[in-house]
Every structure is written in structure tokens, then in C-alpha cells.
Amino acid sequence: VCEFVNSRLRMGVSSMEAKGSISRIRKCIRHLLTFGDQIDGESWEFVAEDLRLRSTFLFCDFNRFIAASPEDQKQPLTELANKLFHCMEE
């Protein structure tokens, strides 16, 4: 996912706001990938709350990133965002 976002950054997203969104998306995805090592029975409530909060910011950041992307990149990025949020819901 990070590689896909990085490649899209190099493909012409010039808005500073979109670049900030991309940076936050990268950081959030890296953080989410480390969750697997941190989850145990007692911490699940805190992890679930953190996921809900992060998903709100991720949604806003993906929305900005997709809006600032070239037209031919919007559909693949939308599909990527949908897959990510679908996985987070499970």
C-alpha cells in the first residue's frame, strides 16, 4: 500500500495539502501494520478506539489525495481506499 501511495506521489500530485495527506496516510499505514504485534485480549478496546479515530483521519486524507490526483489516477486510488477501509472494518 505504501509503495502504491509513493508511486502516485511521484506521478504529479503537486498540492501541498495533498502531500501532507500522503505523509499522514503513510504514517498511519505503517502504524496499522505494527498493530498485530501489540494486540492482546486486554488492549483490544484501546486498539479498536484508535482504529476508529485513525479511520476518520484516513478518510479525510484519502479524500484530499484523490481530489488532487490526475483524473486517470482517481479510480485506482478510490479502489485502494475502499479496500483499505473494508479491511479495517473486518
C-alpha positions in Angstrom: 0.0 0.0 0.0 2.8 2.4 0.9 4.6 1.7 -2.4 1.4 2.4 -4.3 0.9 5.7 -2.5 4.5 6.6 -3.0 4.3 5.9 -6.7 1.2 8.1 -7.0 3.0 10.9 -5.2 5.7 10.9 -7.9 3.0 11.0 -10.6 2.1 14.6 -10.4 0.4 15.4 -7.2 1.6 18.9 -6.6 -0.8 20.3 -4.0 0.9 20.9 -0.6 -2.3 19.8 1.1 -2.3 16.5 -0.8 1.4 16.0 0.0 0.5 16.4 3.7 -2.3 13.9 3.4 0.0 11.5 1.7 2.5 11.8 4.5 -0.2 11.2 7.1 -1.5 8.2 5.1 2.0 6.7 5.0 2.5 7.1 8.8 -0.9 5.7 9.6 -0.5 2.7 7.4 2.9 1.9 9.0 1.3 2.3 12.4 -1.5 0.0 11.5 0.9 -2.7 10.2 2.5 -2.8 13.7 -0.8 -3.3 15.5 -0.6 -7.1 15.0 2.3 -7.3 17.5 0.6 -5.2 20.1 -2.9 -6.7 20.3 -3.8 -8.9 23.2 -7.1 -9.6 25.0 -6.8 -6.7 27.4 -5.7 -4.0 24.9 -8.3 -4.7 22.2 -10.6 -1.9 23.4 -7.9 0.7 23.1 -6.8 -0.6 19.7 -10.4 -0.5 18.4 -10.8 3.1 19.6 -7.5 4.0 18.0 -8.6 2.4 14.7 -11.9 4.3 14.7 -10.1 7.6 15.2 -7.4 6.9 12.6 -10.0 5.8 10.1 -11.7 9.2 10.3 -8.5 11.0 9.5 -7.5 8.5 6.9 -10.9 9.0 5.1 -10.3 12.8 5.0 -6.7 12.4 3.9 -7.6 9.9 1.1 -10.3 12.2 0.0 -7.9 15.2 -0.3 -5.3 13.0 -2.0 -7.8 11.6 -4.6 -9.2 15.0 -5.3 -5.7 16.4 -6.0 -4.7 13.4 -8.2 -4.8 13.4 -12.0 -8.1 12.2 -13.4 -6.7 8.9 -14.7 -5.4 8.0 -11.2 -8.6 8.7 -9.3 -10.3 5.3 -9.9 -7.3 3.2 -8.8 -6.8 5.3 -5.7 -10.5 5.1 -4.9 -10.3 1.3 -5.2 -7.3 1.2 -2.9 -9.0 3.4 -0.3 -12.1 1.2 -0.4 -10.0 -2.0 0.1 -8.2 -0.4 3.0 -11.4 0.7 4.7 -13.0 -2.7 4.1 -10.1 -4.4 5.7 -10.2 -2.0 8.7 -13.9 -2.8 9.2 -13.2 -6.5 9.5 
